[in-house]
Amino acid sequence: MDDSEIFQAIGEDGFERLVAAFYRQIPGDDLLGPMYPPDDLDGAEQRLRDFLVGRFGGPSRYIEQRGHPRLRMRHAPFVIDAAARNRWVELMSRALEETQLPREVELALRPFFEGVATMMMNARS
C-alpha cells in the first residue's frame, strides 16, 4: 500500500480518530505527558493530525501553515531517548488497536511510526 492509498482508505476521519486516541493517553503518561504543554494539547493534536494527513496524500495543511516539517529540529528541545521513543510507539500502537483501521493501513503505518520515532531520538538512555 503506497502513501496516497492510506489517505484514500481512511480519509480525514481515520487520521482524526487515530490521533485523538493517541492524545487521550498523553495527559496521564508519566514519561511523555510532561513533554506536552497542557495548554497546547489541542494544538499538538491538530499539528500531528495535519502532518499525517498531508504525509499520506491528503490536504497539505501542515506545510501550508508551518512550512517544512523539520521534525528533528522542532523536537530538539525535548529529551527523546530510547525509553521516550519506545513509549511513543507503545501509545501509538494502542491508538492503532483502538481505532481499528483497515489491516493493510495499520501494517503500513506501524513501520512508518517506528522509523520516525527512531529518527527523532536525540539522547541516550
C-alpha positions in Angstrom: 0.0 0.0 0.0 1.6 3.3 -1.0 1.2 6.5 1.0 -1.6 8.1 -1.0 -3.6 4.9 -0.8 -3.6 5.2 3.0 -5.4 8.5 2.9 -7.8 7.2 0.3 -8.5 4.2 2.6 -9.1 6.1 5.9 -9.5 9.8 4.9 -9.5 12.7 7.4 -11.8 10.8 9.7 -9.4 7.8 10.1 -6.5 10.1 11.0 -8.6 12.2 13.3 -9.7 9.1 15.2 -6.1 7.7 15.4 -4.5 10.9 16.6 -7.3 11.6 19.1 -6.8 8.0 20.5 -3.1 8.7 20.8 -3.5 12.1 22.6 -6.1 10.8 25.0 -3.2 8.8 26.6 -0.8 11.7 26.8 -2.0 13.6 29.9 -1.8 10.6 32.2 1.5 9.2 30.8 4.4 9.7 33.3 7.1 9.8 30.6 5.5 11.6 27.6 2.9 13.7 29.4 5.4 16.3 30.8 6.8 16.9 27.3 3.4 18.3 26.1 2.3 21.7 27.4 -1.1 21.1 28.9 -2.4 24.5 27.5 -1.5 23.4 23.9 -2.5 19.7 23.8 -5.2 20.5 21.3 -2.7 22.3 19.1 -0.3 19.4 19.3 -3.1 17.0 18.3 -4.0 19.2 15.4 -0.4 19.5 14.2 0.2 15.7 14.3 -3.1 15.1 12.5 -2.4 17.7 9.8 1.1 16.3 9.4 -0.1 12.8 8.9 -2.9 13.7 6.6 -0.5 15.6 4.3 2.2 13.0 4.6 -0.2 10.3 3.4 -1.8 12.0 0.5 -4.4 14.3 1.9 -4.5 18.1 2.0 -1.2 19.7 2.9 -2.4 22.0 5.7 0.6 21.3 7.8 3.1 22.6 5.2 0.8 25.5 4.2 0.7 26.6 7.9 4.1 25.6 9.2 6.4 25.0 6.3 8.7 22.0 6.0 8.1 19.6 8.9 11.7 19.7 10.2 10.7 17.2 12.7 14.1 16.7 14.4 14.6 20.5 14.8 11.1 21.0 16.1 11.6 18.3 18.7 15.1 19.2 19.7 14.1 20.9 22.9 12.8 17.6 24.2 15.0 14.7 25.5 14.0 11.8 23.3 15.9 8.7 24.4 15.1 5.1 23.8 12.6 5.0 26.6 10.7 8.0 25.3 10.8 6.6 21.7 9.5 3.2 22.9 6.7 4.8 24.9 5.6 6.9 22.0 5.5 3.8 19.8 3.6 2.0 22.5 1.0 4.7 22.8 0.6 4.9 19.1 0.3 1.2 18.8 -2.5 1.3 21.4 -4.2 4.0 19.4 -3.9 1.9 16.2 -5.5 -1.0 18.1 -8.3 1.2 19.5 -9.0 2.8 16.1 -9.2 -0.5 14.2 -8.2 0.9 10.9 -8.1 -1.5 8.0 -5.4 -4.1 8.5 -3.4 -3.0 5.4 -3.4 0.6 6.6 -2.2 -0.5 10.1 0.6 -2.7 8.5 1.8 0.4 6.5 1.6 2.9 9.4 3.4 0.8 12.1 6.8 0.7 10.4 6.4 4.4 9.5 5.7 5.4 13.1 8.6 3.2 14.4 11.0 4.6 11.9 10.1 8.2 12.6 10.2 7.6 16.3 13.7 6.2 16.0 14.8 9.1 13.8 13.6 11.6 16.5 15.9 10.2 19.2 18.4 12.8 20.3 19.7 11.3 23.6 21.0 8.1 25.0 19.2 6.3 27.8 
